[in-house]
Amino acid sequence: MSTPSLEQINAVSAGKLPGLIGLEITSSDPARVLGHIDVREELLAPNGFLHAASVIGLVDSLCGYGAMANLPDGAVSFTTVELKSNFLGTARDGRVLGEAVPVHLGRNTQVWDAKAWREADGKPVALFRCTQMVLYAR
């Protein structure tokens, strides 16, 4: 199976949550996935700060695209079974970058670490860890 292009990866997001938040994957390989969202009014909480769910959408999606690139032979998909986030900052505008890297790539589970930060000044927005359950056809 050939590795999908960035255009193909980003096309999968269209009409789904990653596309709705404006996620753009900028680099993807089995060892590291990079992407970003641009802060806009629809992604803010009523207090004017970037909504936590927007940040989760960014980093969980990066981990998900990484999980897809690392499915073991015979696996058909994956699903997030646990996630933990620590929010260290926020944004009101600009671009938020994200990176996801695998910590464990097993036959039945994958564990991914991700982080998000403001492009303008490099200040951290969140640290994230998720566990993906690998799914097989019955």
Buried (B, 14 or more C-beta within 10 A) or exposed (E): EEEBEEEEBBEBBEEEEBBEBBBBBEEBEBEBBBBBBBBEEEBBEEEEBBBBEBBBBBBBBBBBBBBBBBBEEEBEEBEBEEBEBEBEBBBEEBBBBBBBBBEEBEEEBBBBBBBBBBBEEEEEBBBBBBBBBBEEEE
